[in-house]
Amino acid sequence: MHIPDTMRVPRFLGDGRIVFIDKPVPQPGPGQLLLAVKANALCGSERGQFYGGSSVTPGHEAAGVVVAAGSDTSTPIGALGPVFLMDFCGRCRSCLAGATNQCFAKRADYGFTHDGGYAPFELVNENVFFAADADLTGPEAILLLDIMGTGGHCLDRLRLVRPEIESLLITGAGPIGLGVLVMAKIMLGEAVPVAITDVVPYRLDLASSLGGLPIDIAHASLPDALDSLGIPRPDAAVDTSGREAARRAAIDVLAQRGVLVCVGHGESVTLDVSRDLISTERAVVGSEYFRYDEFPRNLALLRKHRAYLSRIVTHRFPVAEIQRAFEVFFAGNTGEVVVEQ
C-alpha cells in the first residue's frame, strides 16, 4: 500500500462542528505500528469532544490494517485488528496481574490524549493492537471493543460476586447497554431474561429484536414493568446510563444478594448502607472498559455469533460524512454508528 506524506483528518472545533484539515502521516518508531484505519465506532463519551472541541483527532473504537512497523515489532504487515483504548505499561502490578485496564502507568488513551481512529492512519504502540481474523470487516472487528469487550467484562465483574444469575436488568439501551444485552445472551444463556430500559422507542425496538425485554421508563414505573415481565426482583443490574436516578432505581428493585454493576461514567448514587447493602447482602461494583487478555475469548465468540452481534451496527457513514454521523448518533435513533475509511 502506498503511504502518503499527508492525510485529511476531521478536526473537532466544538459547538457540534467538524472540519477537515491536513496533517502529516506519522512514521512508526521502535515498538510502534502504523494502521490504515478501516472503521471507528462513535461513542457517547465523545459528546464532550463534539460539543467542546478537541486538540487531538478523536476516535477510540478503531480497527485497521498494519501498513508499516517500526523496529522491535513482530506484527506482520497486513494484519487486521482493533486498537485497545488504553496504552498500558505491561510492567506495573495491575498489568502483571492481567488488569491492563487498571494500569498504574498508562501512557495514552487513544482518541483522547493521542490522535485516534477518525484519521485515515493511526500510530499506536504494538502492545495495544490485537491481530484478529483477516476475513473480518472493519465494522466487525470493532465489535471486539466497547460492544463485546466492555459488555463481557462487566458480566465477569458481576459474576465475581454473584456466580449464579437467573435474571438481569440493564439501564440504558445505547450501544454499551446493547452490548451488555448481547453478551448476556451469549455468556449467561438464552434462557436468562434480560430486561432493558430506555426512553427512545428505536433503541427499545432494537433491544427487543436482540432478545431483550424492553421497558419504556417514560411511560411505566420500573417496579411495575418488571413485575409484569415476571422478574420483580432481578438478580443483577448493569447501569450503562451513568444517571443517579437509574442506579437508585436499580438498587431498589434488586433481589437479596443482588449486584449492581456501574459501567456508565457520570453521576453518583447515594446508598443507605444498612438497608441497601448489609441486610440484603447486595453489592455495588465498578467496571471499567475491559482487559486486553479478554480479546481471544471474545474473538472466539465473535466467530460463533457473527451475524447476531453485527446487528448492533445500524448505521454506517463514510468519514467524509462524519458530521452527519454524529448528528444522527446524538439524535438517539441508532444502535452502533460506524464511520468507515
N, C-alpha and C positions, 0 to 999 in steps of 0.2 A: 504493500500500500504506500502510495506517495504521501508523505507528511509535509504539509505546507509550513511556511515560516510564520504565518499569522492566521488567526481564526476570528470569525464573527461570534460574539458571545452576548447573551442578554445581560443588560445592566438594570438592576432594580433600583429605581430612583426614589421610591416612596410614593405615597398617595395613590397606590394602585397603578403605577405607570412603569412600563418596561420598554427600554430602547435597546438597540444593538450597537455595540462598539467593537473595535478591533483590539485584539490582544495577541502578544506573541505566543506561539505554541511552545510550551515548556519542554525542556530536554531532560530526560531521566538521568539522575546521578546514581552513585552507588546505592544499591538496595532499593531502587525505585523502578516503577513501571509507568509507561505512558499508555493510556487506554483511549481507543476510539469509542466514545460513548454511543451506545445503541438506544438506550431508553433510561428515563428517570421519572419516578412517580412523584406527584405532588403530595404535600403533606400539610396538615393543619398547623404544624409548628412553623411553617414558612409564612404564616399570616403577618408576623412582625416584619419580615423582610419585604413582603409585597407592599405593605402599607407604610413601613418605616424606612425602607431603603436598606441597601447592603453594600459594603465596601468590597466584598468578595462575590464571586459568582456562586449563587446558591445551587442546591441540588444535592441531597444527602441520601437518595434512594436510587443509586445509579448502577447500571450494568453495562459492561463494554468488552471490547476485544483488545488484547495486548498487541500493540503495534511497534513498540520499542522498549528495550530493557537496559538498565544500567548494569554496571559490574556488580558482582556478588549477588546475582539473582539466579533463580533456577526455573522460573515460569517460562514456558515456551511462547514464542511469538504465535499469535493466532488463538490463544486460549481465551475462552469467553467466560465471564462470571460477574457476580455482584461485588460491590465495594462495601465493606464493613464501615459503618459511620465513624467509629472511634479508633484513632491510631494509638493502639495500646503498646506499652513498652516491652512486654514479654518477659520482664525480669523482676518485677515487684511481687510482693506476697500474693496479691489478688491474681495477677497473671499466671504465676506459677501454680495456683490452685485452679486455673481454668476460667476464673471470673474476669475475663477480659473487658467486660462491660463495667467493671469497677476498678480499673487500673489507677494506681496511685500516681503515675507519672505520665498521664495521657498527653500525647504530643499534638493532637489535632482532632477536631470534629469537622470532617469534610463537608463542605457546603455551608458551614457556619464560620469557622475560623480560617479555612483554606478553600481555594476555588473548588467547586463541586461539579456535579454532573449535568448541568444545563448547558455547559460548553461542549463543543464538538470533541475536544480532547481533555482528559483529566489526568493529572500527575498524582500518583499515590505511592506510598511505601508498600513494598511487596507483601508485608505481613497482613495487610487488610484486604487483599484481593483473594477471592475464593474461586478457583478454577472449577467450573461446573461442566455440564454436558454440552458438547459442541452443537448438538442439534436443538438446543433451546433457543427461543427467540429472546430478544431483549426484554419485552414485557413479561415473559415467563420467568426469566432469571431474577427480575426484581421482586417477584413474589417471595423469594427466599429472605427478603429483608423485613420490612415492617409487618407485612401480612403474616408470613409463616414464622419469622424469627421472633418478633415481639409477641405475636399471638401464642406461639408454642411455649415461649419462656415463661409467660405469666401463668400458664397452666402447670408448668413444672413447679413454679413457686407455690402455687395453690396446693399442690399435692404433697409438698413437704409437710404441710400442717394437717391436711385432710386427705389421706390417700384414697378413700372411697367417696366418689362423687356420684350421686344419683339425680341431681338436678342443678342447673346453673342459671344465673341471671347475669345479663350484660347490660350495662347502662351506657348508651351511646352507640348508634349504628353507622358511624363514619367508617372510613377504611380500616382503622385499628379495631373497632368493635366487630366489623365484619370478618376481620382476620381472626379474632378470638373465636367467633362463631364457627368458621370453617375448621379451624384447628381443633376446637372442642368436638365437633362431629367426627373428625378423623382420629383424635387421640383418646377421647372418652367413649366413643361409640355412638352409632346412630340412635340407639335406644334412649340415650340420656336426653331429656327435654332441655332445651336451651331457650329461655325467654330473653328477648332483647328489646330495649326501649329506645324511642326517639320521638321527635315531633314532625319529621319530614316524611310524608307518605311514600315518596320514591324510595328512600332508603329502607323503610319498613317493608315495602313490597319486595325489594331485592333480598332483604334478610329472610323473608318468608320463602322465597324461591330457593334459598340456600339451606333450608331446613330449620330455620329459627321460628320461634313463636313470637310474633311482633306485638308490642304494646305501645299504642299511641298515648303517651302520657299527657298530651294536650287535651285529651278527651276522656281519660279514665284514670282513676287512682291506682297506684301500683298494687296495694294490697288486694283491691277488688279484682284487678286484672289477673293477678297471679292465682287468686282463688278460683276464678273461672277457668283457668288453664289446668287446674288440679295440682298446682305446686305452690301452695300458700307460703311455705317456708323452705326456700331453696337452700341446698347445702352450701353453696358458694356464690359469690358475686364478683364480677370484674368491672371496675369503673374505668371506662375509656374517655369519659366526657371531661374530667377534671373539675366538675362542678360540685360544690359543697352539698347542695340540695340533693343531688343524685347519690352521693356517697352516704349521706344521712338516711335517705330513704332505703338504700340497700341494706344498711346495718339494721334498720328497724324491722325488715322482713326476714332476715337470716334465721335459719334454724339454729338450735343449740349445736355447739362445736362448729358453727359456720365460719367461713373465711371470706373476708373482703380483700381483694387484690386491687391496689390502686396503680393503674398504668398511665392514665392521663395526667399530665402536669397541669397545674393551675391553682385552684383554690384549696382551702384547708377543710378540716372537718373537726367538729367538737364531739368528744366522747364522754359519756358517763362511765367511768372505768368499772365501777361495781356492777351496774346494770348491763352495760354493753359487752364487757369482756369477762369479768371474773365469774359472775353467777352463771353465765351461759357458756363459758369457755370458748367464746368466739375469738377470732384473731383478725388483725388488720396488717396486711403485708404489702410492701412496695415491690414493684417490678420495673426495672429499667432496661429497655431495649432487649438484647439477648447476648449470649456468649458465642464467640467465634466457633467454638468446638461443637456447637449445635448445627452448624451448616450441613455436615454429612447426613445426619438423621433427616433433616428437612429436605435435602435433595432426594433422598430415597422416597420420602412421602410425596414429593412433587412428581416424581416419575410415575408413582402409582395413582395419583389423584389429579393429574394434569388438567383434564378437561373441567373438573369441578372447581378447582382453585382458580382457573383462568376466568371463570365467570364473574369474579370480583372486579375485573378490569372492564369498566363500562364505557370509557371514553378515551380515545387516542388522538393526539394532535401532533402535527409536525412542529419542530422547535420554532419555526417562523411564526407560528400562531400561539406562542406561549402566553401572551397577554390574554387572549381569548380563553385559553385553557384555565388560567387562574380565575377569571371572571366566572366561568361555568362552575368550577370546583367550589368556590366560595358561595355560590348561589345555593348550593346544597343538594341539588337533584342529580347526584352522581354516586357511583361507587368509587373504585380506584381510578384516578385520572393519570394517564401516562403521556409524557412528551417524548417523541422519538426523533432521532437524528437521521 
